[in-house]
């Protein structure tokens, strides 16, 4: 894996930690690499909290949060594919994500939160809390009715919003550090395939403030690893509708049915 690199916060010549390694990110882009010691043995991109190198982890979270709070776009590893994040409450940054991807303005962005508790602030929830905690954190996007707390310039054409709480502690720590929702989308040009390494979205690098390199996510040779999260609409009480099967369809449906939800007729 290519080495990681320095952060947007312009740190001095401090010695690199074991978790956040510094080097030139290429094309002038600052990049921080999350050391393999912070990832599980399978190279899945998921980083168990008990294996984190605390100093380096904090350095990476702080650099990413600083870049986001300055209005930047940051490439991040998730539990499914690589994503690009910005502050959901920053309208200019949200517009920058659409420009970066060449994305149709009518396609919504999901939000990413650090904890289930935060979800109640930005969404109107009509399912049991236990159901949420069975699904989250995990590779699923829950579509719910948005609350008035969410930026009106984010998906202004719909009363719904997709919510992610990834099974990746870096992403959850980053959302907590920003004290608000992140807007999150896949790190690719719109309509192109999902990306599992930072090298696969090099064309986006010049427009990014920072790249967090978590290494390969899953098996990069497997098409199934590029399916992205399972997207399920829970906005109608007692029912669910699968918007995108994604990578976790079967376990997601099993949990929904466990709580008595029924599939909405098409």
C-alpha positions as CSV (number, residue, x, y, z in Angstrom):
1,X,0.0,0.0,0.0
2,X,1.4,3.5,-0.8
3,X,2.5,5.4,2.3
4,X,0.2,8.0,3.8
5,X,0.9,11.7,4.2
6,X,0.7,14.9,6.0
7,X,-2.4,16.7,7.0
8,X,-4.3,19.8,6.1
9,X,-3.6,21.3,9.5
10,X,0.0,21.8,8.3
11,X,1.7,20.0,11.2
12,X,5.3,20.6,11.8
13,X,8.2,18.2,11.4
14,X,7.0,16.0,14.3
15,X,8.0,12.3,14.2
16,X,5.4,10.2,12.4
17,X,3.2,8.1,14.8
18,X,2.6,4.4,14.1
19,X,-1.0,5.1,13.1
20,X,-0.8,8.2,11.0
21,X,2.2,8.0,8.7
22,X,3.4,11.0,6.7
23,X,4.6,11.2,3.1
24,X,3.9,13.1,-0.1
25,X,0.3,12.2,-1.1
26,X,1.0,12.7,-4.8
27,X,-0.5,15.5,-7.0
28,X,0.1,17.9,-4.2
29,X,-2.7,16.4,-2.1
30,X,-2.1,15.9,1.7
31,X,-2.8,12.3,2.7
32,X,-2.9,10.5,6.1
33,X,-2.5,6.8,6.2
34,X,-4.1,4.8,8.9
35,X,-1.5,2.2,9.8
36,X,-2.3,-1.4,9.2
37,X,-1.8,-2.0,12.9
38,X,-5.1,-0.1,13.3
39,X,-7.0,-2.4,10.9
40,X,-8.2,-5.9,11.4
41,X,-6.3,-8.9,10.0
42,X,-8.4,-9.2,6.9
43,X,-7.5,-5.8,5.5
44,X,-11.2,-5.0,5.3
45,X,-10.8,-1.3,6.3
46,X,-12.6,-1.8,9.5
47,X,-10.5,-0.7,12.5
48,X,-11.4,-2.2,15.9
49,X,-11.2,0.4,18.7
50,X,-9.1,-1.9,20.9
51,X,-6.3,-1.9,18.3
52,X,-6.1,1.8,17.7
53,X,-2.8,3.7,18.2
54,X,-4.4,6.5,20.2
55,X,-1.9,9.4,19.4
56,X,-1.9,8.7,15.7
57,X,-5.6,8.1,15.6
58,X,-6.3,11.5,17.3
59,X,-3.9,13.2,14.8
60,X,-5.8,11.8,11.8
61,X,-9.3,12.6,13.2
62,X,-8.1,16.1,14.2
63,X,-6.7,16.8,10.7
64,X,-9.8,15.6,9.0
65,X,-12.1,17.5,11.3
66,X,-10.0,20.7,10.7
67,X,-10.2,20.3,6.9
68,X,-14.0,19.8,7.1
69,X,-14.6,22.7,9.4
70,X,-12.6,24.9,7.0
71,X,-15.2,24.0,4.3
72,X,-13.1,21.3,2.6
73,X,-13.9,17.9,1.1
74,X,-12.2,14.9,2.7
75,X,-11.9,11.4,1.3
76,X,-12.6,8.8,3.9
77,X,-12.7,5.0,4.3
78,X,-16.0,3.5,5.5
79,X,-17.1,-0.1,6.2
80,X,-18.2,-0.5,2.6
81,X,-16.4,1.7,0.0
82,X,-14.3,4.9,0.0
83,X,-16.4,8.1,0.4
84,X,-16.1,11.8,0.2
85,X,-17.4,13.8,3.2
86,X,-18.2,17.5,4.0
87,X,-20.1,19.2,6.7
88,X,-23.8,18.7,6.0
89,X,-24.7,22.0,7.5
90,X,-22.2,23.9,5.2
91,X,-24.2,24.7,2.0
92,X,-21.1,25.8,0.0
93,X,-19.3,22.5,0.8
94,X,-22.4,20.5,-0.2
95,X,-22.4,22.3,-3.5
96,X,-18.7,21.4,-3.9
97,X,-19.5,17.7,-3.5
98,X,-21.9,17.8,-6.4
99,X,-19.4,19.7,-8.5
100,X,-16.6,17.3,-7.6
101,X,-18.6,14.2,-8.7
102,X,-20.5,15.8,-11.6
103,X,-23.5,14.6,-9.8
104,X,-27.1,15.4,-10.8
105,X,-28.5,17.9,-8.3
106,X,-31.6,15.9,-7.9
107,X,-29.7,12.9,-6.4
108,X,-29.7,13.1,-2.6
109,X,-26.7,12.9,-0.3
110,X,-26.7,10.7,2.8
111,X,-25.7,12.0,6.2
112,X,-23.2,10.3,8.5
113,X,-23.5,10.4,12.3
114,X,-21.3,9.1,15.1
115,X,-24.0,7.6,17.3
116,X,-27.6,6.4,17.2
117,X,-28.6,9.0,19.7
118,X,-27.7,11.8,17.2
119,X,-30.1,10.3,14.7
120,X,-33.1,11.6,16.7
121,X,-32.0,15.2,16.3
122,X,-31.9,15.1,12.5
123,X,-34.7,12.6,11.7
124,X,-38.2,11.8,12.8
125,X,-37.9,8.2,13.9
126,X,-40.9,5.8,13.7
127,X,-39.2,2.5,14.4
128,X,-38.0,1.0,17.8
129,X,-34.7,2.2,19.2
130,X,-33.7,-1.5,19.5
131,X,-34.1,-2.0,15.7
132,X,-31.8,1.0,15.1
133,X,-29.2,-0.5,17.4
134,X,-29.5,-3.9,15.7
135,X,-28.7,-2.3,12.4
136,X,-26.3,0.4,13.4
137,X,-23.4,0.8,13.2
138,X,-23.4,-1.2,10.0
139,X,-23.3,-1.3,6.2
140,X,-26.8,0.1,5.9
141,X,-28.4,3.4,5.0
142,X,-31.7,4.1,6.7
143,X,-34.0,6.5,4.9
144,X,-36.2,8.5,7.4
145,X,-38.1,11.7,7.5
146,X,-35.8,14.6,8.0
147,X,-36.2,17.1,10.9
148,X,-36.0,20.8,10.7
149,X,-32.5,20.7,12.3
150,X,-31.0,19.6,9.0
151,X,-29.6,22.1,6.5
152,X,-32.4,23.1,4.2
153,X,-29.9,23.3,1.3
154,X,-29.1,19.6,1.7
155,X,-31.5,17.6,-0.5
156,X,-34.1,20.5,-0.6
157,X,-36.3,18.5,-3.1
158,X,-37.2,15.8,-0.6
159,X,-38.6,15.4,3.0
160,X,-36.4,12.3,3.5
161,X,-32.8,11.7,4.3
162,X,-30.5,8.7,4.2
163,X,-28.5,8.1,7.4
164,X,-25.3,6.2,7.8
165,X,-23.5,5.2,11.0
166,X,-20.6,3.1,9.5
167,X,-19.1,0.2,11.2
168,X,-15.8,2.0,11.1
169,X,-14.6,3.8,14.2
170,X,-12.6,6.4,12.3
171,X,-15.8,7.6,10.6
172,X,-17.7,7.7,13.9
173,X,-14.9,9.5,15.7
174,X,-14.8,12.0,12.9
175,X,-18.5,12.7,13.0
176,X,-18.3,13.2,16.8
177,X,-15.3,15.5,16.4
178,X,-17.3,17.7,14.0
179,X,-20.3,17.9,16.4
180,X,-22.7,17.6,13.5
181,X,-23.8,15.5,10.6
182,X,-21.4,14.9,7.7
183,X,-22.7,14.7,4.1
184,X,-21.3,11.5,2.7
185,X,-21.2,10.1,-0.8
186,X,-19.0,7.5,-2.7
187,X,-15.5,8.6,-3.8
188,X,-16.0,8.4,-7.5
189,X,-17.3,10.3,-10.5
190,X,-21.0,10.0,-10.7
191,X,-22.2,6.8,-12.4
192,X,-18.7,5.2,-12.2
193,X,-17.9,2.2,-10.0
194,X,-17.3,2.4,-6.3
195,X,-13.7,2.6,-5.1
196,X,-11.9,0.3,-2.6
197,X,-8.5,2.0,-2.5
198,X,-7.4,5.7,-2.6
199,X,-5.6,5.1,-5.9
200,X,-8.8,4.2,-7.6
201,X,-10.1,7.8,-7.3
202,X,-7.0,9.7,-8.2
203,X,-8.9,12.0,-10.6
204,X,-10.7,13.5,-7.6
205,X,-7.5,14.2,-5.6
206,X,-6.9,17.8,-6.9
207,X,-10.2,18.9,-5.5
208,X,-9.9,17.3,-2.1
209,X,-8.5,19.0,1.0
210,X,-7.3,15.7,2.6
211,X,-7.3,12.0,1.9
212,X,-7.5,9.5,4.7
213,X,-5.9,6.3,3.4
214,X,-7.3,3.3,5.3
215,X,-5.8,0.8,2.9
216,X,-7.8,-1.6,0.7
217,X,-11.4,-2.1,1.8
218,X,-12.3,-5.8,1.5
219,X,-11.3,-7.8,-1.6
220,X,-10.6,-5.4,-4.4
221,X,-11.1,-8.2,-6.9
222,X,-14.6,-9.0,-5.7
223,X,-17.5,-7.2,-7.4
224,X,-19.6,-7.9,-4.3
225,X,-17.3,-5.6,-2.3
226,X,-18.2,-2.7,-4.5
227,X,-22.0,-2.9,-3.9
228,X,-22.1,-0.2,-1.2
229,X,-24.4,-0.1,1.7
230,X,-27.9,-1.6,1.7
231,X,-30.4,1.3,1.4
232,X,-33.8,0.8,3.1
233,X,-36.7,3.3,3.4
234,X,-38.2,3.2,6.9
235,X,-40.3,6.4,6.5
236,X,-43.6,4.6,6.4
237,X,-44.6,3.2,9.9
238,X,-44.6,-0.6,10.1
239,X,-43.2,-1.0,6.6
240,X,-39.9,-1.1,4.8
241,X,-38.8,-0.7,1.2
242,X,-35.5,-1.7,-0.3
243,X,-34.1,1.1,-2.4
244,X,-30.7,-0.6,-3.1
245,X,-29.9,-4.2,-2.2
246,X,-26.2,-3.4,-1.5
247,X,-23.9,-5.6,0.5
248,X,-26.0,-6.5,3.5
249,X,-29.5,-7.2,2.1
250,X,-30.3,-10.6,3.8
251,X,-29.2,-9.7,7.4
252,X,-30.9,-6.3,7.1
253,X,-34.2,-7.8,6.0
254,X,-34.0,-10.4,8.7
255,X,-33.7,-7.7,11.4
256,X,-36.5,-5.6,9.9
257,X,-38.8,-8.7,10.0
258,X,-37.7,-9.5,13.5
259,X,-39.4,-6.3,14.6
260,X,-42.5,-6.9,12.6
261,X,-41.9,-4.6,9.7
262,X,-43.4,-5.8,6.4
263,X,-42.1,-5.1,2.9
264,X,-44.0,-2.3,1.2
265,X,-45.9,-3.3,-2.0
266,X,-44.4,-1.8,-5.1
